Structures are given as structure tokens and as C-alpha cells.
Amino acid sequence: MLSSPAPRSHLHTREIIFQGYAREDGLWDIEAHLRDFKSNPFTTGASTWQPGEAFHDMWVRVTLNTQLVIQDIEVVMDKHPHPECPQVIPPMDALIGEQIGKGWRKTINTHLGGIQGCTHLRELLASMATAAFQSIPGALLDSGDDKPPLYLGTCKSWDFDGPVVLRHYPKFYQWKG
């Protein structure tokens, strides 16, 4: 838990939830839900949002196969601050057939960067990769016995030269690939 903060006023809350599901047909659904709230009345255009009322309420579901290739995508904007916001939903279909993995952020920006997409949906999509890796068994394992799992070397704990790799994957301890 964080230490006690200096005196302050609450201004904004963003809630993001990711959930992963195994489907009966052998595919996987990863869902993301984002909601933004202000602590004071907030006006955009002709709309005024009351304290605690979500002015962003967005959902994304990607359906993946075991190779993390997107089979389908669904996007819903229950609340949005501008009438033009939902125009970014149809271009999301460009991600069907793309694979979540190395270069995922670049893929998102190629298809949905700038005015082609929505900042909030791009943020959700980027983090959905981690939710997919956590949800789909074996998603981060390389198929070859001579290659380490894909998450080795990606953080301090999984340092090839560190004690966690030595304990759990001694074969790849100090691996240089």
C-alpha cells in the first residue's frame, strides 16, 4: 500500500478490467472494459457529466486461437463524450487475422493509429496482450525445446542471469540465444 499522501483533491478515476475466457469451441475470448469518471461536473460539447457518471464506458472483446491470432473483435461504446467517437469502431475489424505478440503495439498503430482510432481503445488493445498471455495456457512458451519461453529476459525476475531462471529454467540460465 502507498504511504499517506499530501493533502489533495480527487479529480479523476479510470477503471480498467481485463478478463480471459476459454470458449467451448477451443478459442479464447479476452475482454477489456474501461470507464472514466470525474469528481466534479464535466462538460464536453452539449453534454455535462455529473460526478461519478462515466463519460467513457467502452468494451472490447477479441477472440483468439491458440496461436494468438485474432479471429473476431467486438467493440461497444456505452458512453462517450463526442458523437463522433463510435466512428472508430468499424476500423477495428482490420485487426482480424493479426497476431498478438512481438510487434503488437506497432500492429495496433498501423491499423488504428492517429485519427483512424481511439486513444482509449488502443490502450486497451495494447494491454489485452498481457491478459491473453496470462489467460491462454502455453501462450508464452516456445514450441521448440531448444528455445526459452518467450517471457524469459523480459523483466528483472526473468533475467537470464538471475536466480529465478536458474531455479525454474536452469537449461536457459545465462542463455545468450
Buried (B, 14 or more C-beta within 10 A) or exposed (E): EEEEEEEEEEEEEEEBEBEBEEEEEEBBBBBBBBBBBBEEEBEEEEEEBEEEBBBBBBBBBBBBEEEBBBBEBBBEBEBBBEEEBEEBBEBBBBBEEBBBBEEBEEBBBEBBEEEBBBEBBBBBBBBBBEBBBEBBEEBBEEEEEEEBBBEBBEEEEBBBEBEBBBEBBEEBBEBEE
